[in-house]
Each structure stands twice: as structure tokens, then as C-alpha cells.
Amino acid sequence: MLQPAPDRIRRLPAMADKRAADLGEPNTEANLTPEMLDPA
């Protein structure tokens, strides 16, 4: 099975965030809790 390129995987959230901003919608981090963002 072909694996997606890592750079494409990183670009997808950025593209989704831009589209959400264009539509006035929350971005991909909108529902993350502080615990999820903790780099622990």
C-alpha cells in the first residue's frame, strides 16, 4: 500500500484551516483541550 508523503500530511491541516477561515468556521485546533496541547 502506498503511503502519503509526510509533507502532504502536514499541508492538509493548513489547507483546512485556511478554508475554515475563508468560511468563518472554527479551525482544526478549535476543539482541542489544554491537555491535548501539552507537549508532555
C-alpha positions as CSV (number, residue, x, y, z in Angstrom):
1,M,0.0,0.0,0.0
2,L,1.3,3.4,-0.9
3,Q,1.9,5.8,2.0
4,P,1.2,9.5,1.7
5,A,4.2,11.8,1.8
6,P,4.8,13.4,5.2
7,D,4.9,16.9,3.7
8,R,1.4,16.4,2.2
9,I,0.1,15.2,5.6
10,R,1.4,18.4,7.2
11,R,-0.2,20.6,4.5
12,L,-3.7,19.2,4.9
13,P,-4.4,20.8,8.3
14,A,-3.0,24.1,7.0
15,M,-5.3,23.9,3.9
16,A,-8.3,23.0,6.1
17,D,-7.6,25.9,8.5
18,K,-7.4,28.4,5.5
19,R,-10.7,27.1,4.1
20,A,-12.3,27.3,7.6
21,A,-11.1,30.9,7.9
22,D,-12.5,31.7,4.5
23,L,-15.9,30.3,5.6
24,G,-15.8,31.8,9.0
25,E,-15.7,28.4,10.7
26,P,-13.5,27.2,13.6
27,N,-10.1,25.9,12.7
28,T,-8.7,22.4,13.3
29,E,-7.5,23.3,16.8
30,A,-10.8,24.8,18.0
31,N,-11.9,21.7,20.0
32,L,-8.5,20.8,21.5
33,T,-8.3,20.8,25.2
34,P,-5.2,22.2,27.1
35,E,-4.2,18.7,27.9
36,M,-4.1,17.8,24.2
37,L,-1.9,20.7,23.5
38,D,0.5,19.9,26.4
39,P,3.8,18.6,24.9
40,A,4.4,16.4,28.0
